[in-house]
Amino acid sequence: MDITINSTFLPHADPDASLAFYRDTLGFEVRGDVGKGTMRWITVGPVGQPGTSIVLYPPGADPGITDDERRTITEMMAKGTYGIIVLATKDLDGTFEQLQAGDAEVVQEPTEQPYGIRDCAFRDPAGNMVRINEAH
């Protein structure tokens, strides 16, 4: 089998704030932006990696989700326990400094983990956890 990751989905609570974080703070390129108001699906991805994308989506848009489920999703997003993505960079310290200077919400400064990975963590505007591993 030859399988690659094409896209992953992260919820947004405010499409403009999420767009600013992924485009302006992380430096991702915008590949698509469809919908209106808070009902927007925004596709972003790392420059030079056209085969890998993140779709920022309105979590309550699925017609199969009940009002109770929407409330639970909203509560989990606010706590930062709903969505997570793990990125990687060769320059963890430099990336951390740039993100911190861009007013990203720091969750963890660069740390050597006991399981052998050095990483840091931020929250995006929707509360999603963004962990960044140091690539070797």
N, C-alpha and C positions, 0 to 999 in steps of 0.2 A: 504494500500500500504506500501511496505517496500522498500524505495528508498534511495540510498547512493550516494555520489559524488565519482566517480571513478577517473576521471582525468579532468583537465582543461588545456587549451592551452595558452601559452604565446609566442609571436614572439621573435625571436632572430635576431640580425644583424651580430653577430660574434659568431658562435657556441662555439669556444674554450673559449672566454671570459665569455659567459653565463654559460658554464659548470663549469668553475673555480668559479664563483660567487655562484652558487647553491650548488656545491659540497664542495668547500673549505671554502667559507665564511659562508654560511648558514648551512653547515654540512649535507646536504641531500645525500642520497645514489643514485648512478646511476643505473637505472634499465634497460636501453636500450639506444643504440646509433647506429642508422642506417642511411645510406646515406654516401655521400662523400662531401668534401669541405664545401661550405656554405649551401649545400642542405642536412642538417642533421636534423633528428628528435631525440631529446635526452629526454629520460624519466627519471625524478628524483623524489624523494619523501622523506618524513621524515623517519628516521630510526625508526623501530618498528611500522610503519603504512603502511603495504604493500598494503592496499586497497585504498590509496589516492596518486595520482601522478600528476605531472605537466609535460606536454609535451612541450618542447622548440622546436619551429618549424620555418622553413623559410617562412615568411609571403607571399612572392611572388610565392610560389610553386603551388598554385591553378590555374589550366589552365583557369578557368572562370574569373580570375581577369584581368582587362585591364591594359595597361601601365599607364594610368592616375590614376587608383585606386592604383596601386603599388606605384606611386610617393606620393599620398596622405597618404598611410599607412606609408611610410618611413618618411614623414614629421611629422606625428602625433607621431610616435615612438620617433623621435629626440626631440620632445617637451614634451614627457612623458604623452601624452594624449590618447594613443591607448590601452595599456594593463594595468591591475591592478590586484593585488592579495592581499588578506588580510589574514595574518597568526596570530597565537596567541601563547603566551608564559606566563608562570607563573612568570618569572623573566625578566620583560621588561628592567629594568636598566642594568642588566648583559648582556642581549642579545644586547642591544644598544651599550654597551661598546665594546663587541666582534666584532660587525659589523663595528663600527667606526674604530677600530684598524685594521680591515681587508681592509681598504681603500674603503669601500662602500660609495657611494655618499649620504650623509645625506641630506634629504629634510626637516625633522622636528625632533627635539629632543623629548624625552618623554614628553608628554603634557596631562593634564587632559582636555578633550573636554567638551564643555557645554552640550552635549547630554549624558554624563555619562560614556564615555569610555576613558581610558588612553591609548595612543598609540604613536608610532613614525613612521617615514616613510623614505624610501630609494628609490633610483632608481637602477635597475639592469643595466648591461652594454648595454642593448638594449633601455634603457629609460623607461622600464615598472615600474610603481609605485608598491613598495612593502611596504604595511602598516602592522605593527605588533601591535596587540591589547594585552593588559595585561589581561590574563585569571584569573578569580577569582575562 
